[in-house]
Each structure stands twice: as structure tokens, then as C-alpha cells.
Amino acid sequence: MAIKVPEITALFWVTKLLTTALGEAASDYLVRVIDPVIAVGATFLVFAVAIVAQLLARRYRPWLYWATVTMVAVFGTMAADVLHVALGVPYLASSVGFAVILAIVLVAWQRTECTLDMHSIHTTRRELFYWATVSATFALGTAAGDLFATVFHLGYAGATAVFALAILVPLAGFRFWHWGAVGSFWFAYILTRPLGASVADWFGMERTLGGLGIGHGPVALVLVGLTAGAVGLAQARDGAMTRPASRRNAGPATSTPSR
């Protein structure tokens, strides 16, 4: 089976941040305009369809991959919010709980496959571990973002600043302190979720709650456009890389003069 995940580039990180923010804004909007039970149930169905389609794909396809990531973001946000709003679980407890789940998944993945490398995801079992990890990071990031913003009283702007600084740590560790590429990647990947969620909440939440009051719907709409643009670039790049070599390298057509 071919590699099922994208190359790790600057475009990957930009798109990842956009999808995390989109998942937060879309989730907050949906549960406000639709009955929360219906919203969660419908989102789970779309999430399940996206995961199955991604697992059945033969190779990495940008639109399918990022649509799946977006649905993980939306459903992961709802799952974390349901624990707090519907079941009354404190953000600190849910953050710790999701962190433990994430650690268990990563340890099981490492012990089973002997690697956590993104570039090694070319079997169904590794892909299942990958999506379990991604889902856990989204749920953890949602709870952690709200924990810092509300329980720790940093506000959404303050939480954004904290996570923006925190995500520089694995970048600096990899670039200057010779940290391992795999560990640095997952460190940064986990932090993209609370960073994106905090940004979305900062723009979308009411001013009385520490936001800018733009509204979750408009924020989600803008993020849909930005995410679509980023995925379009990834699709164009993927198309250029997968064209047959004879077509990629073909020069301008020339004709042979007749004699």
C-alpha cells in the first residue's frame, strides 16, 4: 500500500492549523443552531464515513485526507465539549484523561510497529494507529485550550499566546538542539490543536466571554475558504508529482521538417 499521509512541509502545518481552528468554530456553530444531540449524531456519521473512505483509499489524496482531518476536528471538539457540558467533567480532568488515552495509543503503536514515523504509514494497522492518535490529539487539544482560557483565567487571547509560544519549543528543539524528528513532529502536532482552537474561540466568542464577538458562523465560513485554498494547493502539488514522468518532462512539441 502506498503512503497514505502528506509530506511534512510548511503547507502541511498551515493546513493543519486551519483545520483545527475550523473544527472548533464549526462545532461551536453547529451545536448552537441545531439540537446538540442531532448535531453530535450527524457529525459522528459523517466522521465515520470519512474515516472509512480514507482507509479504503489506495494512496494519499489531499481532498479526502484533509476532509477526514476536518471531521476528526469537528467530532473531537464535540466529544470533549459533551464531557464538560453534558456530563459535567471538569476541563482539568478531561485534559488529563485524554492525555492518558493519547499516551496509551502512542505506546501501543510504538510497541506494535516499532516506529511512530509519519512516513512509515503504509499498512492498514499503522493507519488505524495514526487516526486513533489524531483523534486523541484533537480531543485533548480542545479540553486543554478551554482549560487554559477559562480555568486558568488566561482568556482566549492569552491561551493563544501561550500555545503559540509553546509550539516554538519543538521547532527550536529540532532545529537547534538536535531533537529527534519523530518526537518533535508529534510534540508540535499535539500543540496545533489547542492553538487553532484558541484562535477560533478568540475570534468567535462573545466579547463578554473574552472573544472578539465575530461569531462562530462567520469564523467557520472564512476558515472553510482558507482551508479549501490550502487543500487546493496541496491537490495541485500532488497532481504535479503523480503525473507520469514522460508527461512531466515533455518539452514543447516539435515537428520534423519533411524532405
Residue pairs with C-beta under 8 A, 6 or more apart in sequence:
1 58
1 59
1 122
1 123
1 124
2 58
2 59
2 60
2 122
3 59
3 60
3 119
3 121
3 122
4 54
4 57
4 59
4 60
4 65
4 121
4 122
4 127
5 60
5 65
5 118
5 119
5 121
5 130
6 12
6 60
6 62
6 65
6 234
8 118
8 185
11 230
11 233
11 234
11 237
12 234
13 188
13 192
14 230
15 66
15 227
15 230
15 231
15 234
16 69
16 189
16 192
16 196
17 192
17 195
17 196
17 199
18 196
18 223
18 226
18 227
18 230
19 66
19 69
19 70
19 73
19 196
19 227
20 73
20 138
20 141
20 192
20 193
20 195
20 196
20 197
20 200
21 196
21 197
21 199
21 200
21 219
21 223
22 70
22 73
22 74
22 196
22 200
22 220
22 223
22 224
22 227
23 70
23 72
23 73
23 74
23 76
23 77
23 138
23 196
23 197
24 73
24 77
24 142
24 145
24 196
24 197
24 200
24 201
24 204
25 200
25 203
25 204
25 216
25 219
25 220
25 223
26 70
26 73
26 74
26 216
26 220
26 223
27 43
27 73
27 74
27 75
27 77
27 78
27 81
28 77
28 200
28 201
28 204
28 216
29 204
29 216
29 217
29 220
30 39
30 43
30 74
30 78
31 39
31 40
31 78
31 81
32 216
33 217
34 42
36 86
39 78
40 75
40 78
40 82
43 71
43 74
43 75
43 78
44 75
46 71
47 71
47 72
47 74
47 75
50 64
50 67
50 68
50 71
50 72
51 68
51 71
51 72
51 131
53 64
53 68
54 64
54 65
54 68
54 127
54 131
55 124
55 127
55 128
55 131
57 64
60 238
61 238
62 231
62 234
62 235
62 238
63 231
63 235
66 227
66 230
66 231
66 234
68 131
69 134
70 227
72 131
72 134
72 135
72 138
73 138
73 193
75 135
76 135
76 138
76 139
76 141
76 142
76 193
77 138
77 142
77 197
79 139
79 142
80 94
80 98
80 139
80 140
80 142
80 143
80 146
81 142
83 89
83 94
83 143
84 90
84 91
84 94
84 143
84 146
89 97
90 151
91 143
91 144
91 146
91 147
91 150
91 151
92 147
92 151
94 143
95 140
95 143
95 144
95 147
98 136
98 139
98 140
98 143
99 140
101 136
101 139
101 140
102 133
102 136
102 137
102 140
102 190
105 129
105 132
105 133
105 136
106 116
106 133
106 186
108 129
109 116
109 126
109 129
109 130
109 132
109 133
110 116
112 125
112 129
113 120
113 125
113 126
113 129
115 182
116 182
116 186
117 182
118 130
118 182
118 185
120 126
121 127
121 130
133 186
137 189
137 190
137 193
138 193
140 190
140 193
141 190
141 191
141 192
141 193
141 194
141 195
141 196
141 197
142 193
142 194
142 197
144 193
144 194
145 159
145 163
145 193
145 194
145 195
145 197
145 198
145 201
146 197
146 201
148 154
148 158
148 159
148 162
148 163
148 194
148 198
149 155
149 156
149 158
149 159
149 198
149 201
149 210
154 162
155 210
156 198
156 199
156 201
156 202
156 205
156 210
156 211
157 202
157 210
159 194
159 198
159 201
159 202
160 195
160 198
160 199
160 202
163 191
163 194
163 195
163 198
164 195
166 191
166 195
167 188
167 191
167 192
167 195
169 187
170 179
170 183
170 184
170 185
170 187
170 188
170 191
171 184
171 188
173 179
173 184
173 187
174 180
174 181
174 184
200 216
200 219
200 223
201 211
202 210
202 211
202 212
203 211
203 212
203 214
203 219
204 211
204 212
204 214
204 215
204 216
204 218
204 219
204 220
205 211
205 212
205 213
206 213
207 213
240 248
